[in-house]
Amino acid sequence: MTFRDEFKLLLRARYPLIYIPTYEEERVEAAIREEAAQQSNRPVYTWDFVDGYQGNPNDANFGKRNPLQALEFIEKLPSSAPAIIILRDYHRFLDDVAIARKLRNLSRLLKSQPKNIVLLSPRIAIPDDLTEVLTVVEFPLPDAGEIKTEVERLGQAIGHSLSGKLLDDLVRSCQGLSMERIRRVLAKAIATHGELQPEDVDLVLEEKRQTIRQTQILDFIPATEQISDIGGLDSLKDWLMRRGGSFTEKARQYGLPHPRGLMLVGIQGTGKSLTAKAIAHHWHLPLLRLDVGRLFAGLVGESESRTRQMIQVAEALAPCILWIDEIDKAFAGVGSKGDAGTTARVFGTFITWLAEKTSPVFVVATANDIQALPPEMLRKGRFDEIFFVGLPSQEERKAIFDVHISRLRSHNFKNYDIHRLAYETPDFSGAEIEQTLIEAMHIGFSQNRDFTTDDILEAASQIIPLARTAQEQIQQLQAWAASGRARLASKQNPLQGFGSRE
């Protein structure tokens, strides 16, 4: 159901108090006025703290700097006269006992009158005593159709007819921005060139990065890593390759649903985060990283509001990759934390969205301690697949050394004994192999020469891999994977014992 349909239904059902959380005040008010015009031209009154009531000469500035008086004005309107009363930023006054009591009184009074009070706020902040009388209605960011109409309008205003590809690129790049930001960034592009050009897509993307940064929840991550940068993990890479075209219209016509997501479970430093970046690059989709810790705020109700905001932004940017790193640390022990149930509510909202989402948001979640996650997270339907990423086998270590050394020393790659390096580094993860090479480079640089195979082996001898320092925990994780609870990301002996040399 669209916002217009839901709002129309609430008007007809005489819901007295409607709460709309949105930053797009101008756009939502325009939508309300359009709907009011179709409802027998119902009058719309608008109030804010600075200017009071506006739009009606007889009531101009009434209730200025007096939120209680703004509510008393509603009682003075004829009981049979229909009206919509918009109160801007009214969430700031809801904790006042007089305001809360007055709203509850009006809720009872307006059930028999054709009047509706609409509270506009940039976020949801509803006290407990008003939860039963306020109805929250989500106002989504502009969809592709609205954006296309606005871009075409701007093009016509400057006498510039946009080509199909440029129009499609601009519309796709603008998804996830508010209409005000879209107008602003396109006006900037027009001021720069006098028209809209293909390179203006980069301006829009920079505005999008700025918007995402301001949410303080999501980060826009540039993904340059390729699938070929991942050493080993052949089963996982094959799985990803098969789904490369799953976001196209051709896939929809074939009957394929959008891929839901992927959970990568395994030992630290084995390439889970690298895989998330490589997926975004290979599928040519924007990569958003969610810091789950940022969802949790100090104010009551704000964590849930941030979760909904994250979902709204991610869906508006779809198709995209949503990367959730170390999800086990955020939701470990749900239900046992002394936070008045905030973690449980955020978790409930999140997994419900995972199960029910229809938008093309591909979720890549990584976890090191799978046993810390609630069982509901692992239920089928949340993710398309759960992969276990274990320690690399000898052949995979060879592939990892190949990737790093060919990047660092492509001109004399053949001087390094890759087979020996892979053989002499059992239990090393990909991250530890990379650190070994960095240490070897320090050895060579300090002696004013290039680093050698012997330098790498010397550096490796000084590193104690995590597989030995956290041997018990890793054995438990490998036993969990070996029991068949996850698909193995590697084809080559992924559950080898510690210290083995194949």
C-alpha positions as a printed Julia matrix, in Angstrom:
502×3 Matrix{Float64}:
   0.0     0.0     0.0
   1.38    3.41   -1.0
   1.51    6.39    1.36
  -1.36    8.08   -0.5
  -3.55    4.98   -0.25
  -2.82    4.48    3.44
  -3.33    8.16    4.27
  -6.63    8.23    2.36
  -7.8     5.16    4.27
  -6.94    6.75    7.63
  -8.86    9.9     6.7
 -11.92    7.87    5.75
 -11.64    5.78    8.93
 -11.39    9.0    10.99
  -8.08    8.26   12.67
  -7.71   11.39   14.79
  -3.93   11.52   15.37
  -1.48   10.59   12.6
   2.3    10.7    13.11
   4.53   10.93   10.0
   8.3    10.63   10.57
  10.09   12.25    7.61
  12.76   14.79    6.76
  10.84   15.75    3.61
   8.44   18.24    5.15
   7.68   20.1     1.95
   7.04   16.95   -0.07
   4.78   15.29    2.49
   2.75   18.47    2.95
   2.25   18.68   -0.82
   1.02   15.07   -0.83
  -1.37   15.82    2.06
  -2.76   18.9     0.3
  -3.3    16.92   -2.91
  -5.23   14.28   -1.0
  -7.21   16.96    0.87
  -8.19   18.52   -2.45
  -9.62   15.19   -3.59
 -11.55   14.86   -0.29
 -14.12   17.54   -1.21
 -11.41   20.21   -1.01
 -10.93   19.69    2.72
  -9.21   22.7     4.4
  -5.61   22.21    5.59
  -4.24   24.23    8.52
  -0.48   24.32    9.17
   1.18   25.28   12.46
   4.78   25.65   13.57
   6.31   26.99   16.76
   7.83   30.14   15.21
   4.98   31.43   13.02
   1.9    29.78   14.53
  -0.94   28.95   12.12
  -0.44   29.91    8.47
  -2.54   30.0     5.32
  -5.76   31.37    6.8
  -5.88   35.18    7.17
  -8.36   34.96   10.04
  -6.05   32.73   12.09
  -2.64   34.02   11.0
   0.02   33.56   13.7
  -2.49   32.06   16.14
  -0.72   29.79   18.63
   2.66   31.36   17.89
   5.24   29.95   20.34
   2.39   28.23   22.2
   1.96   24.52   21.36
  -0.93   24.07   23.8
  -2.82   26.93   22.19
  -2.27   25.23   18.82
  -4.36   22.31   20.09
  -7.0    24.55   21.64
  -7.5    26.13   18.2
  -8.75   22.74   16.9
 -11.56   22.7    19.47
 -12.75   26.08   18.19
 -13.38   24.79   14.67
 -17.02   23.87   13.89
 -17.61   20.23   14.86
 -19.12   19.33   11.47
 -16.47   21.11    9.38
 -13.83   18.74    7.89
 -10.19   19.75    8.3
  -6.62   18.47    8.35
  -4.33   20.12   10.89
  -0.57   19.77   10.29
   1.66   20.35   13.31
   5.35   20.66   12.41
   8.1    19.44   14.77
   5.47   18.66   17.39
   7.44   15.68   18.74
   9.45   18.18   20.82
   6.41   18.92   23.01
   4.96   15.45   23.55
   6.68   14.93   26.89
   4.78   17.89   28.37
   1.99   16.55   30.61
  -0.49   19.21   29.45
   0.21   18.51   25.76
  -0.09   14.73   26.21
  -3.35   15.08   28.13
  -4.78   17.48   25.55
  -3.91   15.13   22.68
  -5.63   12.23   24.42
  -8.71   14.38   24.98
  -8.72   15.42   21.31
  -8.33   11.81   20.26
 -11.66   10.99   21.9
 -13.35   14.17   20.64
 -12.29   13.86   16.98
 -13.53   10.29   16.59
 -16.94   11.77   15.89
 -15.66   14.68   13.75
 -14.21   14.75   10.21
 -10.88   16.16   11.41
  -7.39   14.7    11.5
  -4.28   15.97   13.26
  -1.0    15.2    11.47
   2.22   15.46   13.47
   5.35   15.87   11.3
   8.73   14.96   12.76
  12.17   14.01   11.38
  12.18   10.96   13.67
   9.87    8.85   15.83
   9.8    10.07   19.43
   6.53    8.97   21.03
   6.11    8.81   24.83
   4.59    5.64   26.24
   1.35    7.34   27.26
   0.63    8.37   23.63
   1.45    5.12   21.83
  -2.19    4.01   21.83
  -3.6     7.2    20.33
  -0.95    7.98   17.68
  -0.84    6.08   14.37
   2.55    6.09   12.64
   2.59    6.26    8.83
   5.88    5.87    6.96
   6.58    8.36    4.18
   9.04    6.73    1.76
  11.79    8.44   -0.19
  10.88    9.23   -3.81
  10.67    6.18   -6.07
  12.09    5.87   -9.57
   8.88    7.19  -11.18
   8.83   10.36   -9.08
  12.54   10.95   -9.68
  12.15   10.49  -13.42
   9.32   13.03  -13.51
  11.43   15.56  -11.59
  14.54   15.05  -13.76
  12.46   15.43  -16.93
  10.87   18.59  -15.5
  14.28   20.11  -14.81
  15.48   19.15  -18.28
  12.47   20.8   -19.9
  12.98   23.93  -17.76
  16.42   24.47  -19.31
  15.31   23.38  -22.79
  17.38   20.18  -22.67
  15.85   16.91  -23.83
  17.52   14.06  -21.96
  18.53   10.88  -23.79
  17.22    7.55  -22.59
  20.53    6.3   -21.15
  21.41    9.58  -19.43
  17.91    9.81  -17.97
  18.07    6.22  -16.69
  21.56    6.74  -15.21
  20.51    9.92  -13.42
  17.32    8.34  -12.05
  19.19    5.28  -10.79
  21.94    7.38   -9.19
  19.37    9.64   -7.47
  17.54    6.78   -5.78
  17.98    6.99   -2.01
  18.06   10.8    -1.93
  15.29   13.08   -0.74
  13.56   15.19   -3.39
  15.12   18.34   -1.94
  18.63   16.89   -2.29
  17.87   15.7    -5.82
  16.77   19.17   -6.85
  19.81   20.72   -5.17
  22.43   18.46   -6.75
  20.85   18.67  -10.2
  20.7    22.45   -9.89
  24.42   22.35   -9.07
  25.07   20.3   -12.18
  23.06   22.68  -14.34
  24.89   25.69  -12.85
  28.21   24.02  -13.69
  27.55   22.97  -17.3
  24.36   24.75  -18.28
  22.8    21.33  -18.88
  22.74   17.79  -17.52
  25.62   15.59  -18.73
  26.72   11.97  -18.12
  29.51   13.06  -15.76
  26.88   14.62  -13.5
  26.16   11.1   -12.25
  29.38   11.43  -10.21
  28.03   14.61   -8.6
  24.88   12.75   -7.62
  26.89    9.85   -6.19
  28.95   12.26   -4.09
  25.74   13.8    -2.77
  24.54   10.3    -1.98
  27.73    9.56   -0.04
  27.19   12.77    1.91
  23.6    11.78    2.7
  24.6     8.31    3.83
  27.38    9.74    6.02
  24.89   12.05    7.69
  22.72    9.11    8.7
  25.65    8.07   10.96
  24.42    4.51   10.47
  25.5     3.5     6.97
  28.81    4.03    5.17
  29.16    4.17    1.39
  32.16    1.95    0.62
  33.98    2.21   -2.74
  34.54   -1.38   -3.88
  37.55   -1.97   -6.15
  38.34   -5.54   -5.08
  37.69   -8.26   -7.64
  36.67  -11.9    -7.32
  40.15  -12.8    -8.62
  41.66  -11.05   -5.57
  40.22  -13.82   -3.37
  42.56  -16.77   -3.02
  40.7   -20.08   -2.81
  37.03  -20.28   -1.71
  36.12  -21.86   -5.05
  32.68  -23.1    -3.99
  31.69  -19.67   -2.74
  33.0   -17.97   -5.9
  31.09  -20.4    -8.12
  27.91  -19.69   -6.15
  28.42  -15.93   -6.6
  29.21  -16.21  -10.31
  25.92  -18.02  -10.95
  23.99  -15.16   -9.39
  25.76  -12.3   -11.16
  22.79  -11.55  -13.44
  20.06  -12.14  -10.9
  19.23   -8.43  -10.52
  18.44   -7.89  -14.21
  15.03   -7.54  -15.79
  15.8   -10.67  -17.81
  16.0   -12.63  -14.53
  12.59  -11.26  -13.48
  11.06  -12.34  -16.8
  12.57  -15.79  -16.28
  10.78  -15.95  -12.93
  13.8   -15.67  -10.64
  13.27  -13.78   -7.36
  15.85  -11.28   -6.19
  18.69  -12.95   -4.24
  18.15  -12.34   -0.53
  21.61  -12.51    0.96
  24.51  -14.49    2.26
  26.0   -15.19    5.68
  29.73  -15.83    5.87
  30.8   -17.61    9.05
  34.38  -18.43    9.87
  37.72  -17.71   11.37
  39.0   -14.14   11.52
  41.21  -13.04    8.64
  39.97  -15.62    6.13
  38.58  -13.15    3.57
  34.95  -12.62    4.62
  35.1    -8.82    4.39
  37.11   -8.98    1.16
  34.38  -11.18   -0.3
  31.68   -8.62    0.52
  33.61   -5.94   -1.37
  34.33   -8.24   -4.3
  30.63   -9.1    -4.64
  29.71   -5.42   -4.97
  32.43   -4.82   -7.57
  31.62   -7.93   -9.6
  27.88   -7.26   -9.62
  28.38   -3.49  -10.24
  26.23   -2.57   -7.25
  26.75    0.12   -4.56
  28.14   -1.22   -1.27
  26.67    0.03    2.01
  28.29   -1.01    5.27
  26.13   -1.09    8.39
  27.77   -0.56   11.76
  25.18   -2.32   13.91
  26.56   -0.64   17.03
  25.42    2.72   15.65
  21.82    1.54   15.61
  21.76    1.62   19.39
  21.15    5.11   20.79
  20.63    6.41   24.3
  17.11    7.79   23.87
  14.12    5.49   24.26
  12.73    4.57   20.84
  15.62    6.07   18.89
  17.31    2.71   18.23
  14.15    1.35   16.61
  13.82    4.58   14.62
  17.4     4.27   13.37
  16.75    0.68   12.32
  13.75    1.76   10.25
  15.8     4.61    8.76
  18.56    2.18    7.78
  16.03   -0.09    6.08
  14.41    2.83    4.27
  17.73    4.15    2.92
  18.95    0.69    1.87
  15.69   -0.07    0.04
  15.7     3.32   -1.66
  19.23    2.63   -2.96
  18.31   -0.85   -4.2
  19.65   -2.75   -6.01
  22.59   -2.63   -3.62
  24.76   -4.72   -1.29
  24.22   -4.21    2.46
  27.32   -5.43    4.29
  26.93   -6.15    8.02
  30.35   -6.91    9.51
  30.64   -9.05   12.66
  26.9    -9.3    13.19
  27.52  -11.77   16.02
  28.93   -9.0    18.25
  25.78   -6.9    17.89
  23.12   -9.51   18.6
  24.93  -11.92   20.91
  22.73  -12.83   23.86
  19.55  -11.13   22.65
  17.02  -11.06   25.47
  19.56  -11.2    28.28
  20.82   -7.63   28.03
  19.68   -5.08   30.58
  18.6    -2.47   28.06
  14.82   -2.57   28.58
  14.45   -4.84   25.55
  15.94   -2.42   23.01
  18.3    -5.02   21.52
  15.48   -7.55   21.23
  13.2    -5.04   19.48
  15.93   -3.96   17.04
  16.76   -7.6    16.36
  13.08   -8.43   15.81
  12.65   -5.56   13.33
  15.8    -6.56   11.49
  15.1   -10.28   11.07
  11.48   -9.61   10.11
  12.75   -7.36    7.35
  15.27  -10.02    6.28
  12.48  -12.58    5.93
   9.86  -10.35    4.28
  11.84   -7.9     2.12
  10.99   -7.84   -1.56
  13.41   -5.1    -2.57
  16.71   -6.09   -4.27
  18.91   -5.46   -1.22
  21.48   -8.27   -1.05
  22.58   -8.63    2.58
  26.11   -9.94    3.25
  26.54  -10.64    6.97
  29.83  -11.86    8.44
  30.28  -13.59   11.79
  33.19  -15.11   13.69
  31.25  -16.74   16.55
  28.17  -18.38   15.08
  27.14  -19.84   18.44
  26.62  -16.33   19.8
  23.86  -15.65   17.27
  20.2   -16.36   18.09
  18.83  -19.42   16.21
  16.23  -17.22   14.47
  19.01  -15.51   12.51
  20.06  -18.8    10.92
  16.6   -19.98    9.92
  16.06  -20.63    6.22
  14.48  -17.65    4.52
  16.67  -15.01    6.16
  19.6   -15.74    3.81
  19.92  -17.71    0.6
  22.92  -19.57    1.97
  25.26  -19.8     4.95
  28.9   -20.45    4.02
  31.68  -21.52    6.34
  35.03  -19.9     5.53
  37.78  -21.95    7.16
  41.55  -21.82    7.21
  43.01  -22.07    3.7
  44.42  -25.37    2.53
  47.97  -25.55    1.15
  46.71  -25.08   -2.41
  44.65  -22.09   -1.3
  47.61  -20.6     0.56
  49.53  -20.88   -2.71
  46.73  -18.96   -4.45
  46.81  -16.28   -1.73
  50.59  -15.89   -2.05
  50.1   -15.7    -5.84
  47.6   -12.83   -5.49
  49.72  -10.76   -3.09
  53.17  -11.3    -4.63
  51.95  -10.76   -8.2
  50.52   -7.44   -7.0
  53.64   -6.43   -5.05
  56.36   -7.78   -7.38
  54.81   -8.52  -10.76
  58.15   -7.92  -12.55
  60.06  -10.67  -10.68
  57.25  -12.91   -9.48
  59.1   -16.04  -10.64
  61.9   -15.39   -8.15
  59.67  -16.49   -5.27
  59.14  -20.13   -4.31
  55.37  -20.06   -3.91
  55.08  -23.8    -3.33
  57.56  -23.69   -0.44
  55.87  -20.65    1.11
  52.47  -22.38    1.01
  53.96  -25.57    2.51
  55.73  -23.77    5.36
  52.72  -21.73    6.54
  50.17  -24.24    7.87
  47.35  -22.74    9.97
  47.94  -19.24    8.49
  44.89  -17.25    7.47
  44.82  -14.93    4.47
  45.28  -11.88    6.7
  48.27  -13.48    8.44
  49.85  -14.3     5.07
  49.46  -10.66    4.06
  51.04   -9.52    7.34
  53.92  -11.96    6.77
  54.65  -10.35    3.41
  54.58   -6.87    4.94
  57.06   -7.97    7.61
  59.31   -9.49    4.92
  59.23   -6.2     3.01
  60.36   -4.39    6.17
  63.29   -6.83    6.43
  64.35   -6.24    2.83
  63.82   -2.46    2.95
  65.88   -2.09    6.14
  68.81   -3.77    4.35
  68.38   -1.71    1.17
  67.43   -4.69   -1.04
  64.35   -6.48   -2.31
  62.71   -9.02   -0.05
  63.17  -12.72   -0.8
  61.53  -16.06   -0.13
  63.83  -16.52    2.86
  62.7   -13.15    4.26
  59.09  -14.28    3.99
  59.88  -17.55    5.78
  61.77  -15.69    8.51
  58.79  -13.35    8.99
  56.43  -16.33    9.09
  58.5   -17.97   11.81
  57.96  -14.93   14.03
  54.16  -14.91   13.66
  51.98  -17.11   15.86
  48.76  -17.65   13.92
  45.35  -17.27   15.53
  44.71  -20.94   14.84
  47.18  -21.76   17.61
  46.41  -18.97   20.1
  42.64  -19.61   19.87
  42.86  -23.28   19.01
  39.94  -24.45   21.16
  37.47  -21.87   19.82
  38.46  -22.55   16.22
  38.13  -26.3    16.68
  34.59  -25.76   17.98
  33.78  -23.6    14.96
  35.17  -26.2    12.56
  33.21  -28.94   14.33
  30.04  -26.85   13.91
  30.71  -26.54   10.17
  31.61  -30.22    9.84
  28.21  -31.18   11.3
  26.55  -29.97    8.09
  25.04  -26.72    9.41
  26.71  -24.59    6.76
  27.92  -24.95    3.2
  31.7   -25.08    2.82
  33.18  -22.13    0.92
  36.21  -24.14   -0.13
  36.43  -27.33   -2.18
  39.97  -28.15   -1.02
  40.15  -29.81    2.38
  38.57  -26.84    4.21
  38.34  -28.58    7.59
  41.92  -29.75    7.84
  43.52  -30.32   11.22
  45.92  -27.82   12.71
  49.53  -27.94   11.59
  48.81  -30.12    8.57
  50.91  -29.98    5.43
  49.19  -31.68    2.51
